[in-house]
């Protein structure tokens, strides 16, 4: 998989096809580390330095959440456990470092012709609600930015500079300033975005409804 600035922050995608291209030791399996790109780097960060952001993986087919596929994690010792897939396509189980090193994932598809894509996102640890404290997401941006900077040499490419949080599932948002004034949040790729450097003295972020999720991104 080619590496670029956007790959690390949400545009990483691999074709999930149970065949030779991603096969591990047998047809219908893929190495766990291929299904979870960059997760090994994330888990290698001390827990206290990654407590405010997570790596999330979504399985999709034709741009929609995946259906008709079962993923089973097979550890190096042979233990098997199903990887649950949420209604939004998110993989609800992540492997341990040991499983990433030696484990595999078995892929069972209802239709052998189906093809799936895996997308990776960096997300802040913040409760999604109609009102979100600005300090929570600002802290996530700062911690994620510091973690990527620390790992930049290991990643081996121009790591992105995390500067903002965008909110999916809503079309608009408002920044409520410390003095009570309100300012419309700018849009980034169709989503309201908050950049604490560009918009100072923000107390909270308000939305017409709770966002479905938030993404940590750079400017490009």
C-alpha positions in Angstrom: 0.0 0.0 0.0 1.5 3.3 -1.0 1.9 5.8 1.8 1.1 9.5 1.6 -0.1 12.3 3.9 -3.8 11.5 3.6 -3.3 7.8 4.0 -2.5 8.2 7.7 -5.6 10.3 8.5 -8.5 8.6 6.8 -7.9 8.0 3.1 -6.1 4.7 3.5 -8.0 2.0 1.6 -7.2 -1.5 0.6 -9.3 -3.9 -1.4 -10.5 -6.7 0.8 -10.6 -9.7 -1.6 -10.2 -13.2 -0.3 -7.6 -14.2 -2.8 -3.9 -14.3 -3.6 -3.4 -10.5 -3.4 -4.0 -10.3 0.3 -3.8 -14.0 1.2 -1.6 -15.0 4.1 -1.0 -18.8 4.6 -4.1 -20.0 3.0 -6.8 -18.7 0.5 -9.5 -16.7 2.3 -7.2 -15.3 5.0 -5.2 -12.1 5.3 -2.4 -11.1 7.7 -3.9 -9.2 10.6 -1.4 -6.4 10.2 -2.7 -5.8 6.6 -6.3 -5.6 7.7 -5.3 -3.0 10.4 -2.7 -0.7 8.8 -0.7 1.5 11.2 -2.3 -0.1 14.2 1.0 -1.5 15.3 2.4 2.0 15.4 -0.5 3.2 17.4 -0.2 0.4 20.0 3.5 1.1 20.3 2.7 4.5 21.7 2.5 4.6 25.5 -1.2 4.4 26.6 -1.0 7.7 28.4 0.1 9.4 25.1 -2.8 8.0 23.1 -5.6 8.2 25.6 -7.4 11.1 23.7 -7.5 9.6 20.2 -8.1 6.2 18.6 -7.6 4.5 15.2 -10.9 3.3 13.8 -11.4 0.9 10.8 -14.5 0.8 8.6 -15.4 -2.0 6.2 -17.4 -0.7 3.2 -18.8 -2.0 -0.1 -19.6 0.4 -2.9 -19.4 3.3 -0.4 -21.8 1.7 2.1 -21.3 -0.2 5.3 -20.3 -3.8 4.6 -22.8 -6.6 4.8 -22.6 -10.2 3.9 -19.1 -10.7 5.3 -17.7 -12.3 8.4 -14.2 -11.7 9.8 -12.6 -14.1 12.2 -9.4 -13.3 14.0 -7.0 -16.3 14.3 -4.3 -15.8 16.8 -0.8 -17.2 16.5 -1.9 -20.0 18.9 -4.9 -20.9 16.8 -7.6 -19.3 18.9 -10.5 -17.9 16.9 -12.7 -14.9 17.6 -15.2 -13.1 15.4 -14.5 -9.5 14.7 -17.9 -7.7 15.1 -18.9 -5.2 12.5 -21.1 -2.3 13.5 -24.1 -1.0 11.6 -21.8 1.8 10.2 -19.2 -0.7 9.1 -16.8 -0.1 11.9 -14.7 -3.1 13.0 -15.5 -3.4 16.8 -12.5 -5.5 17.7 -8.8 -4.7 17.3 -5.9 -7.3 17.6 -3.2 -7.2 20.2 0.4 -6.5 19.2 1.0 -10.3 19.3 -1.9 -10.9 16.9 -0.7 -8.2 14.6 2.7 -9.8 14.4 1.6 -13.4 13.8 -2.2 -13.5 13.5 -4.5 -13.8 10.5 -8.0 -12.9 9.7 -10.3 -15.4 7.9 -12.7 -13.8 5.5 -16.1 -15.4 4.8 -18.3 -13.8 2.2 -21.9 -14.6 1.5 -21.2 -13.9 -2.2 -17.7 -14.8 -3.5 -17.9 -11.9 -6.0 -18.3 -9.2 -3.4 -15.5 -6.8 -2.9 -14.9 -4.6 0.2 -12.7 -1.7 1.1 -11.2 -0.9 4.4 -10.9 2.8 5.5 -8.9 4.0 8.4 -9.7 7.1 10.5 -8.1 8.9 13.4 -10.8 10.0 15.8 -10.8 12.1 19.0 -12.0 10.5 22.2 -15.0 12.7 22.8 -18.6 12.0 23.4 -20.7 13.0 20.4 -23.6 15.2 21.5 -25.4 18.3 20.3 -23.0 20.3 22.5 -19.3 19.2 22.6 -16.8 20.9 24.9 -14.2 22.6 22.7 -11.4 21.7 25.2 -12.0 18.0 24.7 -11.4 18.0 21.0 -8.6 20.5 21.2 -6.8 18.2 23.6 -7.3 15.3 21.2 -5.8 17.3 18.4 -2.7 18.3 20.5 -2.1 14.7 21.7 -2.5 13.1 18.3 -0.3 15.7 16.7 2.4 15.1 19.3 2.2 11.3 18.8 2.5 11.5 15.0 5.4 13.8 15.3 7.2 11.4 17.7 6.6 8.5 15.2 7.3 10.4 12.0 10.7 8.8 11.6 9.3 5.3 12.0 6.5 5.9 9.6 9.1 6.9 7.0 7.1 9.5 5.1 6.0 13.1 5.5 3.5 12.6 8.4 0.5 14.9 8.4 0.1 17.8 10.8 -3.2 17.2 12.6 -4.8 20.6 12.9 -8.6 20.2 13.0 -11.5 18.0 13.9 -14.4 17.5 11.4 -17.8 16.3 12.4 -19.6 13.7 10.2 -23.4 13.3 10.1 -24.2 17.0 10.4 -24.1 19.7 7.8 -23.4 22.7 10.0 -22.1 23.7 13.4 -21.6 26.7 15.7 -18.7 27.7 17.9 -19.9 29.3 21.1 -17.2 31.7 22.4 -16.2 32.3 26.0 -18.2 35.5 26.0 -21.3 33.9 24.7 -20.9 35.1 21.1 -21.5 32.5 18.3 -19.7 31.9 15.1 -20.5 29.4 12.3 -18.0 26.7 11.9 -16.3 26.5 8.5 -16.9 23.5 6.3 -14.1 21.1 5.3 -15.0 18.5 2.7 -18.7 19.1 3.5 -18.4 18.7 7.3 -18.2 21.4 10.0 -14.7 21.7 11.2 -13.0 23.1 14.3 -9.4 24.3 14.3 -8.5 25.6 17.8 -5.5 27.6 16.4 -7.6 29.4 13.8 -10.6 29.9 16.2 -9.4 30.8 19.7 -11.5 31.3 22.9 -14.1 28.8 22.0 -16.1 27.3 24.9 -18.2 24.7 23.1 -19.3 23.4 19.7 -23.0 23.1 19.0 -24.8 21.1 16.2 -28.4 20.6 15.0 -28.1 17.0 16.2 -25.3 14.8 17.6 -22.7 14.1 15.0 -22.2 10.4 14.1 -18.5 10.7 14.6 -15.5 13.0 14.5 -12.3 12.8 12.5 -8.8 14.2 13.2 -7.4 15.7 10.0 -4.8 18.1 8.6 -5.7 20.9 6.2 -5.1 18.8 3.1 
